[in-house]
Amino acid sequence: MPPFDPRVYIKMMFYSIVFILFCTYLFADTRTIKGDKFEQDGQWCFVQVVYNTKDDVVTKKEELICSEDPEGLNNDKIKELEKLLELEKAKKPGYWELFAAFYYKDDNAPLYCRKYARPDSWFKRPGNACLTPNGEWEIVR
């Protein structure tokens, strides 16, 4: 009897995974086909055709997708737009800023504090965090 050779089983597993992936792609419920890019009114557009199969009914959906750039939105533009969104969010007060303004409108209001977990402390004692009047949390010992 020859010794055990795992390479045969590894090859069979690889071929079966490739077969499953191929069948999944071949018999998928949704297929998307992108057409050629063309320029229209100063924008670069392409037609995207989506075929859906559900309960032996095939539906075809055509979408016109346009961008000001022939390459579409690249990573640099996405990062720039995310930075603009962060700056826009920074202009508006958040939940805790509004809550602090409402809570501390009276001069005699006590500190608004909450307990938080400190898993690294020796006896697992919870810590204390208090809300400042400007809406930031400050750790109080």
C-alpha positions as CSV (number, residue, x, y, z in Angstrom):
1,M,0.0,0.0,0.0
2,P,1.5,3.4,-1.0
3,P,2.0,6.1,1.6
4,F,-0.7,8.7,2.1
5,D,-0.3,11.6,-0.4
6,P,-2.3,14.7,0.5
7,R,-1.5,16.4,-2.9
8,V,-4.2,14.4,-4.6
9,Y,-6.9,15.6,-2.2
10,I,-5.6,19.2,-2.4
11,K,-5.9,19.1,-6.2
12,M,-9.4,17.7,-6.0
13,M,-10.4,20.4,-3.5
14,F,-9.0,23.1,-5.7
15,Y,-10.8,21.8,-8.8
16,S,-14.1,21.5,-6.9
17,I,-13.7,25.1,-5.6
18,V,-13.0,26.4,-9.1
19,F,-16.0,24.4,-10.5
20,I,-18.3,25.9,-7.8
21,L,-17.1,29.4,-8.5
22,F,-17.5,28.9,-12.2
23,C,-21.1,27.6,-11.8
24,T,-21.9,30.4,-9.4
25,Y,-20.8,32.9,-12.0
26,L,-22.5,31.1,-14.8
27,F,-25.9,30.6,-13.2
28,A,-26.0,33.9,-11.1
29,D,-29.3,35.7,-10.7
30,T,-27.9,39.1,-11.7
31,R,-25.6,39.9,-14.6
32,T,-24.2,43.4,-15.3
33,I,-22.9,44.6,-18.7
34,K,-21.2,48.0,-19.1
35,G,-21.3,49.7,-22.5
36,D,-18.7,52.0,-24.1
37,K,-18.1,55.4,-22.7
38,F,-19.3,58.4,-24.6
39,E,-19.3,62.2,-24.0
40,Q,-22.7,63.9,-23.6
41,D,-23.2,67.6,-22.5
42,G,-19.7,67.8,-21.1
43,Q,-20.1,64.6,-19.0
44,W,-18.7,61.1,-19.6
45,C,-21.5,58.5,-19.6
46,F,-22.0,54.8,-20.2
47,V,-25.0,52.6,-20.3
48,Q,-25.1,49.8,-17.7
49,V,-27.4,46.9,-18.5
50,V,-28.5,44.7,-15.6
51,Y,-30.2,41.4,-16.2
52,N,-32.1,39.8,-13.2
53,T,-33.5,36.3,-13.2
54,K,-36.2,35.5,-10.6
55,D,-38.8,32.7,-10.8
56,D,-38.1,32.1,-14.5
57,V,-38.7,35.7,-15.3
58,V,-35.9,37.7,-16.8
59,T,-35.9,41.5,-16.4
60,K,-33.7,43.9,-18.2
61,K,-32.8,47.3,-16.6
62,E,-30.8,49.9,-18.4
63,E,-29.1,52.7,-16.4
64,L,-27.3,55.7,-17.7
65,I,-24.4,56.5,-15.4
66,C,-22.5,59.8,-15.9
67,S,-19.5,61.5,-14.4
68,E,-17.6,64.7,-15.1
69,D,-14.4,62.8,-15.4
70,P,-13.7,60.1,-18.1
71,E,-12.4,57.8,-15.4
72,G,-15.3,58.3,-13.0
73,L,-14.7,58.9,-9.3
74,N,-11.2,57.8,-8.4
75,N,-9.9,57.3,-4.9
76,D,-8.4,60.8,-4.7
77,K,-11.8,62.4,-5.5
78,I,-13.6,60.1,-3.0
79,K,-11.1,61.0,-0.2
80,E,-11.5,64.7,-1.1
81,L,-15.3,64.4,-0.9
82,E,-15.0,62.6,2.4
83,K,-12.9,65.4,3.8
84,L,-15.5,67.9,2.6
85,L,-18.2,65.9,4.4
86,E,-16.2,65.8,7.6
87,L,-15.7,69.6,7.4
88,E,-19.4,70.1,6.9
89,K,-20.2,67.8,9.9
90,A,-17.7,69.8,12.0
91,K,-19.7,73.0,11.4
92,K,-22.9,71.5,12.9
93,P,-23.1,70.7,16.6
94,G,-23.3,67.1,17.5
95,Y,-25.6,65.3,19.9
96,W,-23.5,65.8,23.0
97,E,-22.8,69.5,22.3
98,L,-26.6,70.1,22.1
99,F,-27.3,68.0,25.2
100,A,-24.6,69.9,27.2
101,A,-26.0,73.2,26.1
102,F,-29.4,72.2,27.3
103,Y,-28.3,70.5,30.5
104,Y,-25.9,73.2,31.7
105,K,-28.1,76.1,30.8
106,D,-28.8,76.4,34.6
107,D,-25.8,77.5,36.7
108,N,-26.6,75.2,39.6
109,A,-26.7,72.0,37.5
110,P,-24.5,69.1,38.9
111,L,-22.0,67.4,36.6
112,Y,-23.5,64.9,34.2
113,C,-21.3,61.8,34.8
114,R,-21.4,58.2,33.6
115,K,-19.5,55.1,34.5
116,Y,-17.5,53.3,31.9
117,A,-15.7,49.9,31.9
118,R,-12.0,49.7,32.5
119,P,-11.0,46.1,31.8
120,D,-7.3,46.9,32.2
121,S,-7.6,48.2,35.8
122,W,-6.4,46.0,38.7
123,F,-9.7,45.3,40.3
124,K,-11.9,46.0,37.2
125,R,-13.3,49.0,38.8
126,P,-15.4,51.3,36.5
127,G,-14.1,54.7,35.7
128,N,-16.1,58.0,35.7
129,A,-16.5,60.3,32.7
130,C,-18.2,63.7,33.0
131,L,-19.7,65.9,30.3
132,T,-18.2,69.4,30.2
133,P,-20.3,72.4,29.3
134,N,-18.8,72.5,25.8
135,G,-20.0,68.9,25.1
136,E,-16.7,67.0,25.5
137,W,-16.3,64.0,27.8
138,E,-13.6,64.3,30.5
139,I,-12.3,61.4,32.6
140,V,-12.6,62.1,36.3
141,R,-10.6,60.0,38.8
